[in-house]
């Protein structure tokens, strides 16, 4: 069966939960996204209620595949890690939880994986063969690996131990702000070291930098001294929503 041409994507983050219907031919939103603040106590039931509210906000997408991102490892719909989203998430069957809340099948996947799918289909990694590493630089570091257009799910290279530290505690955008580093100092002292270790582990052909800080890529990418071509993400903060909708549509086509 052919892949659906529209889908609904919802992106769960530590500060906000946002969603929109997506034209899967172009990767563009069909309507303005809806964003709702993440609850102060983001337990599974509270987040599921917001996911349902966002889904209900787009009645025209009621019959389309629904994809939801989660900021942690997700295996077969079950949450395995939730470092940046407090609450009793680990072990939760998020696919069943969100499906029950919305009354429809749901595909749940890691947020960086969703962003990488979107960039590979519509953005900076489109048409790139070989190994593409996606890094989302924010409060932490999310990573995703796409090989010849196929996702390798749930890589957690943001948590590599480098020089005795969890990598994201030193090299994330959050660490830059915490330690009051300039973009140049952050790139030269922290990101260079991080990306050089990654290069020696997976030898990527391209690195794509996402997350909110990608808007300011010209302030730090020129200061990196690494062997791999590195570019800012094209879709930026829309990538999670677009990738979630795309993943759900692909899942629907496989199982129809």
C-alpha positions in Angstrom: 0.0 0.0 0.0 1.3 3.5 -0.8 2.3 5.9 2.0 -0.4 8.4 3.1 0.1 11.9 1.9 -0.8 13.7 5.1 -0.2 12.9 8.8 -0.4 14.5 12.2 2.8 14.9 14.3 3.1 15.8 18.0 6.4 16.6 19.6 6.8 16.2 23.3 9.4 18.5 24.9 10.5 19.4 28.4 9.0 22.9 28.1 6.3 22.5 25.5 4.2 19.9 23.6 3.4 21.0 20.0 1.7 19.5 17.0 0.4 20.1 13.5 -0.9 18.3 10.5 1.8 17.8 7.9 1.8 17.6 4.1 4.0 14.6 3.6 4.8 15.4 0.0 6.4 18.7 1.0 7.1 18.4 4.7 5.2 21.6 5.4 2.5 22.2 8.0 -1.0 22.3 6.7 -2.1 24.6 9.6 -0.3 26.6 12.2 1.0 24.4 15.0 -0.6 24.3 18.4 1.7 24.5 21.4 0.8 23.8 25.0 3.2 24.2 27.9 4.4 20.9 29.4 2.8 20.5 32.9 5.0 21.2 35.9 4.3 17.6 36.9 4.7 15.8 33.5 3.4 12.4 34.5 2.2 10.1 31.8 -1.5 10.8 32.3 -1.1 14.6 32.2 1.0 14.5 29.1 -1.4 12.0 27.4 -4.3 14.5 28.1 -2.4 17.2 26.3 -1.5 14.9 23.4 -5.3 14.2 23.0 -6.1 17.9 23.2 -3.7 18.7 20.4 -5.0 15.8 18.3 -8.6 17.0 18.8 -7.6 20.5 17.8 -7.1 19.3 14.2 -10.3 17.4 13.3 -9.4 17.5 9.6 -6.5 15.1 10.5 -8.7 12.7 12.4 -8.3 10.0 9.8 -4.6 10.4 9.2 -1.6 8.6 10.9 -0.6 10.0 14.2 3.1 10.1 15.3 4.3 11.3 18.7 7.9 12.0 19.7 9.3 11.4 23.2 12.6 12.8 24.7 14.1 9.4 25.5 14.7 5.9 24.2 11.5 4.2 22.9 11.5 0.5 22.0 8.4 -0.9 20.4 6.4 1.9 21.9 7.7 1.5 25.4 9.8 4.3 27.1 13.2 3.1 28.3 14.8 6.4 29.4 13.5 9.8 30.3 16.5 11.9 31.5 14.9 15.3 30.7 11.2 14.6 31.4 10.6 14.0 35.2 7.9 11.5 36.2 7.4 7.7 36.2 8.0 7.3 32.5 10.4 4.4 32.4 8.6 1.2 31.5 5.5 3.0 30.3 3.8 1.7 27.2 3.5 5.1 25.6 2.0 3.7 22.4 -0.9 2.2 24.4 -1.2 5.2 26.6 -1.5 7.7 23.7 -3.6 5.4 21.6 -6.1 5.1 24.4 -6.1 8.9 25.0 -6.6 9.8 21.4 -8.8 6.8 20.3 -6.5 6.0 17.4 -3.3 4.1 16.6 -0.1 6.0 17.4 3.5 5.6 16.5 5.9 6.7 19.2 9.6 7.4 18.6 12.6 9.2 20.0 12.5 13.0 19.3 16.0 13.1 17.7 15.1 10.1 15.5 12.1 11.9 14.3 14.1 15.0 13.5 16.6 12.9 11.5 13.9 11.3 9.5 12.5 14.7 8.5 16.0 16.1 7.6 16.7 12.9 5.5 13.4 13.3 3.6 13.1 17.0 3.2 16.1 18.8 4.7 19.8 19.0 5.0 20.4 15.2 4.6 18.1 14.8 1.6 19.7 12.5 -1.0 22.8 12.0 1.1 24.2 8.4 0.9 26.4 6.9 3.6 26.1 7.7 7.3 24.5 10.9 8.5 24.7 11.9 12.2 22.0 14.2 13.5 22.8 16.0 16.8 20.2 18.2 18.5 21.9 20.6 20.8 19.6 21.9 23.6 19.3 21.3 27.3 21.0 18.0 26.5 22.3 16.4 23.3 20.0 14.2 21.2 21.5 12.1 18.5 20.2 10.0 15.6 21.9 8.0 12.9 20.7 7.5 9.3 22.5 5.1 7.0 21.7 5.3 3.3 18.4 6.9 4.2 17.4 4.2 6.8 17.2 5.2 10.5 19.2 3.3 13.1 16.9 4.0 16.1 17.8 5.0 19.7 21.4 6.0 19.5 22.4 7.9 22.7 25.7 9.4 21.8 24.9 12.4 23.9 25.6 10.3 26.9 29.0 9.1 25.9 31.6 9.4 28.6 34.3 11.8 27.4 37.2 12.9 29.6 35.3 11.5 32.6 32.0 13.4 31.9 28.7 12.6 30.4 29.1 14.4 27.1 25.9 16.4 27.2 26.9 17.9 30.6 29.8 19.6 28.9 28.9 20.1 25.3 25.2 20.8 25.2 23.8 24.3 24.5 22.5 24.1 28.1 26.1 23.6 29.3 27.2 26.6 27.3 24.7 28.8 29.0 25.4 27.4 32.4 29.1 28.0 32.1 28.6 31.4 30.4 30.7 30.5 27.4 30.8 32.5 24.2 29.8 30.6 21.1 33.4 30.6 19.9 34.7 29.2 23.2 32.0 26.6 23.3 32.8 25.4 19.8 36.6 25.3 20.3 36.7 23.9 23.9 33.6 21.7 24.1 32.0 20.9 20.7 35.3 20.1 18.9 36.2 17.5 21.5 32.7 16.0 21.3 32.5 15.7 17.6 36.1 14.4 17.2 35.2 11.5 19.5 32.0 10.8 17.5 33.9 10.9 14.3 36.3 8.2 15.5 33.4 6.0 16.6 31.0 6.1 13.6 32.9 7.9 10.8 29.9 9.9 9.5 29.8 11.3 6.0 27.7 14.3 7.2 26.8 15.8 10.5 23.5 17.8 10.8 23.1 20.1 13.8 19.5 20.7 15.0 17.9 22.1 18.0 17.0 25.7 18.7 20.7 26.8 18.6 20.9 25.8 15.0 19.4 29.2 14.2 22.7 30.7 15.3 24.9 28.1 13.5 27.0 30.9 11.9 28.2 31.8 15.4 29.8 28.4 16.2 30.1 26.1 13.2 32.9 28.1 11.6 35.0 27.6 14.8 34.9 23.8 14.6 37.9 22.0 13.4 36.7 18.5 12.4 37.1 16.4 9.3 33.3 15.8 8.7 31.2 18.3 6.8 28.8 19.8 9.3 25.7 21.8 8.4 22.7 23.3 10.3 19.3 21.5 10.1 17.0 22.9 7.5 13.7 22.2 9.3 15.0 23.4 12.7 12.2 23.3 15.3 9.6 21.9 12.9 11.6 18.7 12.4 10.2 16.7 15.3 6.6 17.3 14.3 7.3 16.5 10.6 9.4 13.4 11.4 6.7 12.1 13.8 4.0 12.4 11.1 6.3 10.8 8.5 7.2 7.9 10.8 3.5 7.2 11.5 2.7 7.3 7.8 5.5 4.9 7.0 4.3 2.6 9.8 0.7 2.8 8.5 1.9 1.8 5.0 3.9 -1.2 6.3 1.0 -2.6 8.3 -1.9 -1.8 6.0 
